[in-house]
Amino acid sequence: MNSSPNNKVPFVIWDVFHRMPNEPFWYRIRTGSPAIKYLVAPRPPSGLPDYQGRYLAFSTVPEGDWNTAHLEYNDDGTGQLRLGVLEKTQLKDAGPVWHAKQVDELDLEAPLGLDDNATPDMQCHDQFGARVFRGPPSITTAAEVVGVRDWHANFMHGIAQETLIYSLIHGQGIAPQFLGHIMEKGTRLIGFLVEHVAAREAAKEDLKACKEVLSRLHGLGIAYPTITRDSFLILDNGTALLQGFAGCFKTTDRAVFDRELNSVEDVLKDKPVPTSEDLAAKDELSRKMTEFQSQGHTHPFVHWQIFNLGHITITADEHRRMLRELERNDYRWTAEDEERAVDQMMRQPAE
């Protein structure tokens, strides 16, 4: 590896990956080259994603063609991380490349933003990592495109499978047109671009169109086992397209195809009309989240309550106190802390 340890360059944290308490914690950084590199800690330093780099005991990294640096905790007990071994590794990608056009991730402009009250784009529903971008001139003349991407190895399988399915249905009019691959540093495939279409949500009146496009997918020997309403895009002319192929697979089993076709009618049944109580609960949840976020952070236990209870029992004053405790604990939130919080919540008298 060509590396000059005496030559250091500053960096910015572009993203972080933090999932389970005992799994490695990843920083994705960008240096001025520009180059994308990864810092890997042996375990998360806290219960909050470290987007600010408060646990990094350094602000520069060595130049060179390394792409992964392994971090180590300092011996002084401060929880700060120092650079360890630098290496150039073959990071897992979503290959193989099959389309002639490619765009480097660094050449994509920032995703087109939506305010908090806007409805997410139809092509981003239930699509992990999907965003609307301005169309890159090297790929298309369209004003907007949809990009689906992710950089972490844990999520490469879904993007790889979807990229493969797009190669099998390319030019068949089954899905939005595939425009090209998204690459990291020109060599690592991490996503793809498709055309941005004007579409609406599927309804029960679109049953024929939805079954027709699904039958065409089946005609190519491809099953779609995870059909939802968001799997379909209804165009202005009433025809349907499919999206979200991460769970699709090749098969010759006719029974599989029949089950999927028979399920479409149930998928498109009328949505239940939300009650006034449902709407009030949603408004209360949104109000509390806005109030908590105004305090600087949202405590991890808030997200636990939303995921497990569907609502928040913590008051604004309790949340402020919990944040102060979290700060005194150097923003560490462990599985044991969560268990204690759950136990305390269960002991509180019901309102």
N, C-alpha and C positions, 0 to 999 in steps of 0.2 A: 504494500500500500504506500502510495506517495503522500506523505504527510509531513508538514513542517510544524512541529510542536511549538517552536519559538514564535511563529506567526499566528496571532490570534485575531479573530473577527467577532464583532458583536452579532447578536441574533435576536429575533423576536419569537415569542411562542405563538404558533399559528393555531394549534388545537391541542387538546389533551384527551386521553382515553383512560377512564377510571370506571371499573365495573365492580368486581367482587373484592372484599377486603384483603384476601391473600393472593390475588393475582398481580402480575407486574403492572406498573403504572407507566404510561407512555406520554412523553411530551413530543409533539411534532413541531419542529422549529424551522425557521427560514433565515438563512444568512444572506449577506449582501451580494453574493456571487451573481445571480441568486441561486441558492441551492436549498433543497429540502433534506433535513436530517432528523434522526430520532434519538431521543434520550430515554433510556429504559431504567426505571427504578425497581428494586426487588419487590417492593410492596407499596401500596399507597401511603403517603405520609399523613393523610388526614381523611376525614369523611367528606371533604369538599374538593371538587376539581381545582387544581392549582393553576388557574389560568394566568395568574400574576407572577408565577415563578418564585413565590416567597420562600420555597424550600430549597431553591438552588443557591449554592454558595459561590456561584460564579456568574459572570455576565458576558463572557466571551468564550468561544470554543476554538480549538486549533483548526487551521486551514487543512485542506487535504481531501482525498476522494473517499474518505470513510462515510458511511451512512448511518451507523448505529453506534451510540456510546452507552456503555453500561454504567449506571450510577451506583455509588456506594454511600452509606451514611457515615458522616464524620464520627470520630470517636469521642467527641466532647459532650455527647448527649443532647445537643441542641436540635436534632432532627434535620439538620442541613445536609444536603446531598452534594457530593463532589464527583468529578469526572473519574471514571475508571478506565476500563479497556475500550479503545476505539477499534472498530472493525468495519470492513465492507462485506455485507452479507447479501444473499439473494433473498430479498423480501418477497413474500407470497403476493401474486397478482391475480387478475381476473382474466388472464389470457386463455386461449391464444387470440392474437389479432387476426381478424378476417376481413375487415373493411379497409378500403384504400385510404380513407381520410382519417386524420388524427389531429387532435389539438392538445397542446400542453396545458396542464391545469393552471400554470402561472399566466397563461395568455387569456384565460377566461376572466371577464370582469366580475365584480361582486354580484351575487344573486340579486335579482330585482326584489326590493323589499315590499312587505305588506305591513300595514299598521295592525295593531293588536285586534281590531274589530273587523278586519277584512276576512272574507272567506278564502281559504286556501285554494289554489288552482286545482281544477279537477284532475289534472295529470300528476298531482303531487299527493293525492289522497292515498293513504296506506302504502306509500312508496318511500321506504327508508332512504334518506339521503337525496331525495328528489327536490330540485329547485328550478325556478325559471331564470334563465340567463338571457342577456342580449346575444343575438346570433353572431358568433365569431366570423368575420369575413372570409377566413381561410376555409370555412366549412360550408357556409350557406349565405344566401342573400336575405334570408328571413330576418325580421326584426327581433324575434324571440325564439328561443329553443328551450327544451327541457333537458336538464342534465341529471343523471343519476350516478352518484359516485360515493366512494368511501375509501379511506386510506388504510384502515386497520385490517390486519390479516384475518381477524375473527369474522369479518363481514365480506371477505372476498368470494366465498362460495356462492352466495346469492347473486352477486353481480356477474360472476363468471357464468352461472347457469342461465341468467337472463340474456347475457351477451350471446351465448350459444344458441338459445331459442330464436333470438332475432336473426341470426345467420340462417336458420332453417326456414323462416317465414319471410325473409327479405323479398320485397317486390310482389307479395301476394295480396296486399291490401287488407291484411288482417289486423295490423297495428299501425300507429303513427310511424312514419318513415324513419328508419335508422340513418343518422347523419354521420356518425363517426365515433371513434374511441377517444376517451379522455386519458391522457398519459401523464405520469409523474416523471419529470426530467427526461421525457422523450423515450423512455425505455420500459417503464412499469405501467401496465394497464390497470387503471383504478376506476373506470366508469365509462359512460357512453352518453351521447347526445341523440335525442329524437326530435322530430318536428313538434312544434307547439300548435295544437289544433283547437278550433273553436268547438267546444262540446258542452253538453249538459249531462246531468245524472240520468241514469236509466230508470224507467218507471215500468209498471206492469203493461202499459200499452206498447212497450218496445220488445215484448217477449219474442215475437217472430224474428226481428232483426238480431236480437242477442243470440238466439238459438242458431240462426243462420251463420253468424261469424264463428261461433264456437264449433259448429259442424265443419266449417272449412279448416279450422285448426286440427280437428280430429282427422280430417282427410289427409293431413300430412303426418299422421301417426303420433300426435302430441297430445298428452292429457293435461288438463288444468284442474288439479284437485282442490284448489283453494278459492273457488269462485265466490265473489261477493258482488254487491251492487257496484262497488267502485272498480270492479274488473272491466266494466263496460264504459265506453265513451260514445255518446249519441251525437252524431253530427247534424248539421242543419237540414240535410236532405233525408234524415230519418234512418240512415244506415248506422251500423254499430262497428266500433273497433274495440280491440282488446288491449289491455296493458297489464303490467305487473306479472312477469313470467318466471320469477325466481323459483317458484315451486313446481314448475312444469317438468314433464319428463316424457321420453319416448316410450311407446308401448303399442302392442298390436291387440290388446285385450278389448274386444268390442263391449264387454259388460261394463268396463270402466267408462267408456265413452257414453253409453246409455245412461248410466247413473248420473253423470255430469249434466247431460242434456235434461234429464228429468228434474234435476235440482234447480234449474234456472227459474222456473215459475215461482217456487218458494222464495228464492233470493230476491225477486222483484216485487213481492207482495208489498202492499201499502205499509209505509212506516207508521208505527203507532204515534198518534198525535200527543205531544207532551202536555201533561196537565199543568195547571197553574202552580201546583206544588213543585213539579219538576223544574219549571222555569224559575221559581223563586229560589230553589236550592242552587241552581246553576249561577244565578246572579249573586247569591251570598258567597259561593265559592270564589267567583271572580273578584268580588269586593275584598274578601279576606286576602287573596293572593296579592292584589294590588297594594293593600295596606302593608303586608309583610315585606314585599319587595322594596317599598319606600324606606324601610329600616336598614337597607344596605345589602342584606343577604336574605335568603330563604333557608330556614333551618332544615337539615335533612329529615327531621322527624315529620315535618309538614308533608313532604313528598311520600313518606311512609303512610301517613294517614289517608292521603288522597288515593294511593294505590290500593290499600287494604280495606279502608272504610268507605271510600267514595265521598267523604266530607271531612271538614276540619273542626276539631273540638277546641283547639288552642285559641286563646284570646290574644289580642294584640299586645297586651301587657306581658302575658306569659311568653309570647314569642320574643319580645325584647329582652326579657330576663334570660331565656334560653340562649339567645345570641351572645349575651355578655358572658355566660358560662362557657360557651363554645370558644369565644375569643381567649378567655383565661386559660383554656386547655389547648391553646395554640392551634385552634381549628381542627382538633382531632375528634372524630366521631366514630367509635368502634361498634362492633356487633354487641359487645357487652353494654355500651351506653344505650343502644337501641332497646335491648331487653329490659333495662331498668326503666326507660321511658314508657315502654308498653305496660310494664307492671304497675307503674305509678298511675297511668291512665286508667287501667282496669280497676284500681282501688278507689278512684274518685266516684262519688255518688252520681247516679244518673240524673240528668236535668229533668 
